[in-house]
Amino acid sequence: MSHYRKIAMGCAAALAIGSATHAIAQDVEFMTWTYAESSGEAMIQGMIDSFEGGSVEPQGYAWGEMTRNALLRARTNSLPDVMQVQARLLPTVANIEQMVDLNTVFDREMLEAMFAPGFLAYGEVDGRQMALPWIGGTIGMVANENVLETAGISEIPTTVEEFREALVLIRDTIPNSVPYGLATTNNNSIVLDYLIWVWTHGGDVIVDGEPMVNSAESIAALQFMVDLVAERLAAPEIDRPDARRLFGQEAMGFYFDAPSARRFAIEFSGDEDYAQYVQPMMTPVMAEGDEPVSIQWGHVIAMLNSENADAESAAAQFMLHLLSDDQLLPYTANGGTIPSTASGQADEGFQSDEYRAAWAANSGTPRRNTIASLSNGALVADIIGEEVQAAILGQKSAEEAANDMQARLIEAMANAE
């Protein structure tokens, strides 16, 4: 038996024991945005109903309201026991005083054996394990093959030049379409598209704590985004939820999303078979031979309130329950995402899923969201989003916006030290 197989079996056994032997009569409040989505409510409810370690109350909030509500509830000492968090936003949430370092709850060696390589880091902030990874993947590009076929596009574009040509065909062929769902509203969404296009153009945003947004490469990336909107290849006032809806309604050819893009396409098309048209693809590159980029992505689950900081608490056992193969594998299969555990990724059902295998194969070189890991990441994201919007709306030239962004980021980084 291979070493990897032994680890996977050992983790599965540990999870099974953890979720079956501790029937603690204690309520657990679980704050989650997935429960607030029509496509995820039934799945989360099933995971709650199957938990035998106590009573769980789901508290559903819209994704965009999660962090704000958590910070507000921290002030009134009304935080939940367990909370779903976007991995890239964890550094902000980790500032909540009531957050529990899970290294004080679970055995470190168990955690390292439980999760697939690299996944445990999704929940780490400044050397503390502030959350456990739940589902993972990347923020990468997807293409709607039905839209492409309608527009006469026979091959997935691989270069930025081919990508632009494909967008023009969609614009000119499909009335009222938004060829590419560039995020142009909601600063947290804008920064993801901006990061990917800056990297694609050979630039970077933050290097060793220093802003680099007014380099020639970064200005070229911003100009590229401005030109897409000006030429009606993208549109103002588009956030990720808008892109998901337009994509599923065949009014969009491409956008960036997590692996759950397939689930949203099915939801907004109203057709269970629509998944066949959702094609993961590599981010187009400037020149053949360049390495396509994407952003590491995932959801994590955090524990709050010190009274839960015990491996036998209902909150701790509920977290392990969510990570058990019985719960995690159906959940990730339903959402088209990647399980975080070693046993989940070794499962034959996951290995045979063509879509998720294609997503992994088309991830290129995933890079960490360097903005999210900053102590003032929310402020930095706001600065980037505001200046990108100013350029897109024609209030500033790309160069002016980049220079203003640089000056504002230098000040923000200095104040954060």
Disulfide bonds with the S-S distance in Angstrom:
none
